[in-house]
Amino acid sequence: MKADPNKIYTVLHAVNLRTRMDPLLSEYHFGNIYWLAKAMPTVGADGGSELFQKLRKAIRGVNGEYVAQLQQGNKHLNFLKERMAQANKGRLVTFNFTSWCGFPLYEADFGWGKPVWVVTFTGMVYKNLVVLMDTAAGDGIEARINLSKEDMNKFEADVELQQFVSNTKTLQLHN
């Protein structure tokens, strides 16, 4: 699949700000407190390693000093305005990643026992989204991947990718 030269491609990874704030938030604080680290792929790049290096650098850049700047200015608002302007022109294609690894999702018990399988419900709203989660046994990582049907068919048929997949469960949601 070739990139459209008229599009702007970005990779976004949600960064948990709780551990990067000063003062730190209470462990009992609830809600989404995150920032999106952004990296843009380079045309003709070397199989993606350059992109991952850029993304790692962007994530490392979300440190205490950066969070303090976010708290005092309009950086987040300006980022959202820029992103929406590009999206409204139909030029922006984002690939979104987040990691829920380390969250005790399988320990939640609301009175009817602990969950057997935790599933994200994002397929109807978000496309090009990957949510990484610990397995129920805690011995691996599962990736919840939301793509358009056409892109998912191509993704699942990728021979190189299949070398890294040990098991798949498909959950199909319909409007």
N, C-alpha and C positions, 0 to 999 in steps of 0.2 A: 504494500500500500504506500503510495507516494504522498508526500506532503503537498498541500495546495500552496503555491507561492503567494497567493493573495490573503492568506490567513496568518495570524500571529499565534504561535503555539507556546504554551507555558505549562510548566509543571509546578503544582502547588502542594506543599506538605504542611498539614496542621501541626503547630508547635505548641505544646502545653506550656502556658505561662506561669502556672502556679508555683513551680519550683524555681522560677527565674525572677520572681518579684521580690522587692525589698521594701517593706517587710514581707516575709513569706505569709501566704494565706494559711488559715487553719486547715488541718487535714479533713475537717468536716464541711468545708466550703463546698457548695454544690453548684453546678452550672458550667456552661462553656466559657472558658477563659483561654483563648488561644490566639495565635497570630499565624498568618500564612507565609511560610518561607517560599520564595519564588525563584525558579531557574528557567532559563529559556534555552532550548536546544539549538545547537549550531548546525547549519546545513552541511551535510557531508561529514558529520562527526564520526568518531571511531567506535561505532557500535554501542554508544550510550555511556561509556565510561566517563567521558568529559561531562555529560549531563549530570551524572551522579556526583561527580566531584563538585560541580557548581551547586547542586542541591545541598550537599553536606556543608559546604561553606556558608550557604544562606541560613541553614539551621543553626550552625555554630554562631552566626552573627546575631541571632536573637538571644542576647545575653542580658544581664541586669541593666547595663547602661542603655541598651536599645529599648528595653521595656520601660525604663524611666522616661525616655523620649516619647514613647507611645502615650504614656499617661499624661504628659504635659502639652501635647500638641494635637494637630489635626492629621497626623500621618495616616491613621487608619481610615479616616473619612476620605482623605485624598486618594488613597489606594482604591477604595471602593468606587469612588467617582470615576477614576481612570479605567478601572475594569469594566464598569457598566457602560461607559462611553464606547469602548472597543466592542463589547458584546452587542450593543445596540446597532452597531454598524455591521454586525455579522462577521467580523474579522477575527474574533477571539475564540480559540479552541483551547480549553484547559483540561489537564489531566490532574485529578486531585487524589492525594494520598493522605491517609491518617492512620495512626497506630493506636489501637486500644490495648496493646500488649501491656501486661502488668496491672491492668485494672481487674479487680476481683469479680468479674461478671458472672462466673459460675458459682459464686458464693452467695448471691442474692437469694433470699428466701422471704417471700411475702406471705407465708402461711400455708402454702401448698407444696413446699419442698423446693429444692434447688433445681435450676434448669438443667435439662439434658443437653440442649443445643441452643446456643444464643445466635440469633440471626438479626442482621440489620435490615431495616425496612427503608430503603432509599431508592429502589429501582424506579419508582414512578416519578421521582423529582430530579434526582441527580444522575447524570450520565458521566462516563469517564471518571468513575470514582472507585478507588481501591481502599478497603478498610481491612487493616491487618489486626488479627485477634489471636490470643492464645487458644490452643485447642482445649477441649473440656478436660482431657487428661493432663494438660500442662506440659506435654512433651513435644510440642511443635507449634507452628503458626499457620493459621488459616487466612486466606485472602478472600474477602467478599468483593467481587468485581462487578460493577454495574456498567454495562455498555449498551449501545443500541444493538438491536438484533443482528443487523448486518455486521457490525464490528465484532460482536461476540462470536459469530460463526467463524470469522477469520481468526480470531484469537484462539479459539478452541482447536482449530485445525493446524496451528503453528507447531511444526515438528520439533523445533528447538525448545520451545516452551515445555512440551510434554516430557522432556527429560527431567524436569524439576518438579513435576506434579506427581504426588503419591496417591491421591484420592480426590475425587470430585463429587460434590453434591450440587445439583442444580435446582434452584428454586425459581420457578417461572411465575411472574406476577402479571396479571392482565388488568387493563383499565376497566 
